[in-house]
Amino acid sequence: MIGCIATLGNGSVIVVYARQKKFRSKPHNILILNLAISDLGISIFGYPFCTASGYAGYWLFGDAVCQLYGFMCYTLSMSSLNTLVVIAGFRYISLCRPQYAYKLTHRVTAYSLIGVWLYSLLWTVPPLVGWSSYTYELFGTSCSIKWTVEDTSEMVYVIGSCLFCYLVHLLLLVFFYYKIAKRMRKLNLRGQHAVPTASGRRDFVTSSRMQSETRATMMCFLMVILFMVAWTPYTVSSFWSTLVNEIPLWAATYPTMFAKSSCVFNPLIYAVAHKKFRSFLTQTCCPWLYRRVGLGKNNPYLDQQRQNRIRKQKGQIFCVQYTHGNVYIGAHGSRGCWSEDSGRIRGTCRYHRARSSFSTLHVDNLARLSQGGASSSTDSRLPSVHRKGRKYTVQAQIEPAPRQENSASSSDESVDDMSCIDFTVI
């Protein structure tokens, strides 16, 4: 039953990732996908052989399958633990070292996953080539590393596995989440959610974003806790068998069963703690529910209602992105920051090491402004909008970044800084 739940749960995570573009857009979700693949592999390779052998009372599939079974389960378990460490490292950088968060791209995530699998194979391949071996567990219906040692070589491998495949990971996880908890507590005590950005300045994030970060961190922390609770008894039992060679049968059976049940925990955590995952899963598995209540992608009535609601609240809102040549490209869907009283965009357009940073353009009643290709307002500071199909080119004056006090500048240069800048709003 646990194997079926784990297969369905982790399979649903993979399906959601494959079919939902928004879920694929964030690099750290690739780590969630890798975790789901590893857990799905454990449920597929681990449970059928072990369950059938358990009913028979002995291993049914021969020595070759025993070697493959032990190798696959050990590799996939190591991959899961390595992935949890990488996720914790990403959370640590995002919250405690946000000036480096822009480096957490899809490419960096892909390199991290390559490292995850290579490190796993570094410890799981040697038993196949003679350094220790995969053999039957004490209860005879499962296979794993040979924990009972007979020579120095096997002792070195077993001790190295316990240190570098469990203890080092545990210390890294404790370090990362201690720093994260300390950072979040510091922000909460201040009463202000101030986070340094990539430019080195401190911006105040909204309470909703802080709550989102807190929920994501707690979800990852819960995943780590359950994984460690599942695998710690097995590690202790294995090391115990290394020291005394013979341990009680229950001390080998129950920790093994509990450790292999860890593959079912993560999908349940996603379903309970990850609101967006629940929404994506519902859209993927039950699309007719969304069509029934009018939540379709191309529903003209809903689109009109959404546009009317936006116009009534704060006009048309567009998120624009800074690139070279003073061209801004963005899409609808972010909070506006156009100051109607001054006609300027609040805040300055800044970037870090030539990387893009985001600002937001708030155009009040874009349809009215786009008529005739120019603004109908008498205020020259408001943007002029030129429409071509579904694209708009917006000219607006941008408030320049404040100059340094020791910089020499004339009044003419200050006027030049208020020149019109082209926007492209998609």
C-alpha angles and dihedrals in degrees: 000000000000090000092053092049091047092049094049094043098048091039089056090053090054092047092050091050092049096048105033113073093191090057090053094048095079115072095217090061087069086067089053088051092051090049090052092049091051093048091045090052091053091051092048100042099030111043105044095053095040094046095049091047090047092057090048094046095232140053108285104188108063135243097295093056089044090058092047092045093052093045095049096046093047093046095047092046091050090049091053093050093045090049091052089054091050091049089051090049091051091050090049092053093045095052106026102029103028092156086075097041092099088068092065093094131149089266093053089047091051091051089049091054091050088054090048093057096039091052090049092051090047089069102030101049099058094071088058092056101044108281098116116321147234113258143156121298118244092262091052103230100090139041133225143137116325099254097177105085128212103175142021094265093058091045091054092050094048094047091046091050092051092048103040099029098046119003097049090048091049092052092048092050092049091049095048097046093042089056091044093050091047091050095048092047090051091053093047093050090054091054088222125095097219115164126178112238131212090272091060094249125119116244127186112239122205121261090242091059091048090051090050091052090048093051092048092049093048090049092053091045091052090051090054094047094051092045092052092045089053098046103034095076090050092050092049091047092049093049089046091056089051092057101042103021091217125062132167115281093240090054089061100037106049098043089051093051092045093049093053091050089067090089090072097055102072099057089050090051091050091050093050104035106025109077095181092050090054090051093048091047091052092049091049100043101030108029091152090069090062093046091050095055094041100257095130120140095243101036106143094195092053091044090053092048091049092049092048091050092050092048092050093050107039111334127249113341126203130179112217130193127214117236135158118297094036092277119144121202123183149128139247117272116074135096115276125241102179108132107221094191095056099025092228136108111258113238129019130279106247137165138189120230092341092302121138121263128190131244129167131234118206112198114185110224100350093190092060093046093050094058110110092003095275140074116275090207120103091221107096091202092068115091123265113224126209116191127206112172109306094340127088131201111206126194115200141156115250125206106241124233112269113266123235115259093237094050115108112230135154128221090253091059090051091055091049090057089065093063120135118272125203121239128192112204117191 
